[in-house]
Amino acid sequence: MASTADVIARRLYEAGCRHAFGIPGGEVLRLVKGLTENGIAFGLAKHENAAGFMAEGTYHASGAPGVLVATLGPGVANAVNVVANAYQDRVPLVFLTGCVDAGEALTFTHQIFDHRALLAPITKATFTAVDGSVDVVIDKAVAIARDDQPGPVLVDVPIDVANAEQPDTPSTRRVRPTRGVPPEGADLERARDWLREAARPLMIAGIEVLDHGAEAAVAGFAERHGVPLLTTYKAKGVLPEDHPLCLGAAGLSPKADALLLALIGSSDLIILAGYDPIEMRAGWRNPWPAGTRVIELCAVANTHYMHQAGVSFMGDVGAGLDALNDSVNKSARWPAGEPAATRTALQQAFAAEQDWGPGAIIEVTRRALPRDTVATVDTGAHRILLNQMWQCYAPRTLLQSTGLCTMGCALPLAMGYKLVAPERTVVAFTGDAGLEMVLGELATLRDLGLSLIVVVFVDECLTLIELKQRDAGYANVGVDFGASDFPAVARAFDMHGVWSDDRDSLEGALGEALERKGSTLIACRISARAYDGRF
Ligand SMILES: Cc1ncc(C[n+]2csc(CCOP(=O)(O)OP(=O)(O)O)c2C)c(N)n1
């Protein structure tokens, strides 16, 4: 016999999980004890939302599902945002919660609501742990969380089940299924013909390339067939962004869209490699002229209708590209050189300010930090500019919320990643409002003893929203806020904190941060109008 908590913890451990995050309440104490006694360290956060992002950070570093723990009622309610994020951003997250027993819930109301009903629309599945079948429940939860498309699964554990002993049965774990069959038949022949005949092919890669470990297949395909590649924000770095075939990333920048959508418009074959349009603006609805040849390789059936493709293969993205590889085109692609011209135009459009501004901050930081730095970025004006300017040289080296686009993710994502990969340089970029949303987690950073670099774009404004407000001709309301002494706040949490107002001071602060044991916060003061016309 083993306790419920032990069974859950052991199955998570077998799935590669080594960290869980959350805030305990009486109803999950038994679970927390089980996790820690079975090799899964429990990280105490200040808010369940941030704890969920720490869990996501561990996933990007380890490949194992993130584990979030919250107690009943307010704990679950606090986690709604990060669960929605895991759903929209395709993050495998096992969410463990406690609840009162079904019988008790009939006559007891304090802190009680239906956790499963609350989270149903933003989870892939929800379970209530069942006495005698706890192993099946947790195995299913892990499998569903990891299956295409990855996402969050709730396991609500009633107190009497948490305290029960479970039979020590052999695992019923399902073998992870092989993804689909490679493309074949008439559609494959058609796709090969299209590739052979294409003079101006273009590939768009998205998150499913990362989910399927198809990065090398994408890079190899682009090079072999001379196909330029653009990516979503999540797939940045699938091809090193200084590679001549790489056109950078698209997502939220109208300025980048104008250049990239024009190139798409002149292409005669679009290859969608694991491209999930949940990251894209409305301008990416059917972004190519009607009749354009489009080959789609996707993990799940295209039910979003953001676009349609002439040929759509559902299955493993890498295997799909390999099947197309047979096709040989002997003539030069893009004889008029449009992709190279677009690359140059993008570089000019997103050149850094000569002296100081958000672009200069991004440029100086990219140059000062190692090539394999892992960056996280929060939501706001700074993120849009950063995605266009910050070059990634490997996948999963810029973490962010691109489906839900929530604020308050950059700091905890960086913390989770650094915990699993202490040897990597990890920098979190955040707006001042985004940081103030999760300021308490600086205490968690202190308690976890991590060495991070936090770069804050300080403009005392919700700039992205202020831009929209001004564009709409509305009065300035609810977007400006007062000055905070961020370096002093950092020092209060045992971090090193400095102001930076120019390129030299930022470069110096980053150099010192790299040498320092412990975390550094660099508060970069910029004007509230610094993003005007920038993206
Ligand atoms: C949780 C959450 N609340 C509100 C928003 C809407 N929103 C998007 S960007 C933004 C402003 C962020 O301000 P700041 O962190 O200072 O970054 P900046 O835009 O100034 O770069 C807001 C309020 C959001 N995306 N997420």
PDBQT file of the ligand as one rigid body, heavy atoms in Angstrom, charges set to zero:
ROOT
HETATM    1  C1  LIG A 601      -3.102  40.528 -16.564  1.00  0.00    +0.000 C 
HETATM    2  C2  LIG A 601      -3.241  41.543 -17.640  1.00  0.00    +0.000 A 
HETATM    3  N1  LIG A 601      -3.929  42.702 -17.395  1.00  0.00    +0.000 NA
HETATM    4  C3  LIG A 601      -4.051  43.637 -18.343  1.00  0.00    +0.000 A 
HETATM    5  C4  LIG A 601      -3.511  43.434 -19.590  1.00  0.00    +0.000 A 
HETATM    6  C5  LIG A 601      -3.669  44.483 -20.699  1.00  0.00    +0.000 C 
HETATM    7  N2  LIG A 601      -2.332  45.086 -20.966  1.00  0.00    +0.000 N 
HETATM    8  C6  LIG A 601      -1.574  44.670 -21.990  1.00  0.00    +0.000 A 
HETATM    9  S1  LIG A 601      -0.124  45.487 -22.068  1.00  0.00    +0.000 SA
HETATM   10  C7  LIG A 601      -0.504  46.436 -20.744  1.00  0.00    +0.000 A 
HETATM   11  C8  LIG A 601       0.461  47.494 -20.245  1.00  0.00    +0.000 C 
HETATM   12  C9  LIG A 601       1.678  46.938 -19.600  1.00  0.00    +0.000 C 
HETATM   13  O1  LIG A 601       2.407  48.005 -19.023  1.00  0.00    +0.000 OA
HETATM   14  P1  LIG A 601       3.924  47.816 -18.667  1.00  0.00    +0.000 P 
HETATM   15  O2  LIG A 601       4.151  46.558 -17.933  1.00  0.00    +0.000 OA
HETATM   16  O3  LIG A 601       4.422  49.038 -17.991  1.00  0.00    +0.000 OA
HETATM   17  O4  LIG A 601       4.604  47.646 -20.105  1.00  0.00    +0.000 OA
HETATM   18  P2  LIG A 601       4.689  48.704 -21.309  1.00  0.00    +0.000 P 
HETATM   19  O5  LIG A 601       3.465  48.575 -22.153  1.00  0.00    +0.000 OA
HETATM   20  O6  LIG A 601       4.790  50.072 -20.684  1.00  0.00    +0.000 OA
HETATM   21  O7  LIG A 601       5.912  48.319 -22.054  1.00  0.00    +0.000 OA
HETATM   22  C10 LIG A 601      -1.768  46.107 -20.243  1.00  0.00    +0.000 A 
HETATM   23  C11 LIG A 601      -2.398  46.760 -19.078  1.00  0.00    +0.000 C 
HETATM   24  C12 LIG A 601      -2.850  42.195 -19.820  1.00  0.00    +0.000 A 
HETATM   25  N3  LIG A 601      -2.357  41.885 -21.005  1.00  0.00    +0.000 N 
HETATM   26  N4  LIG A 601      -2.699  41.298 -18.825  1.00  0.00    +0.000 NA
ENDROOT
TORSDOF 0
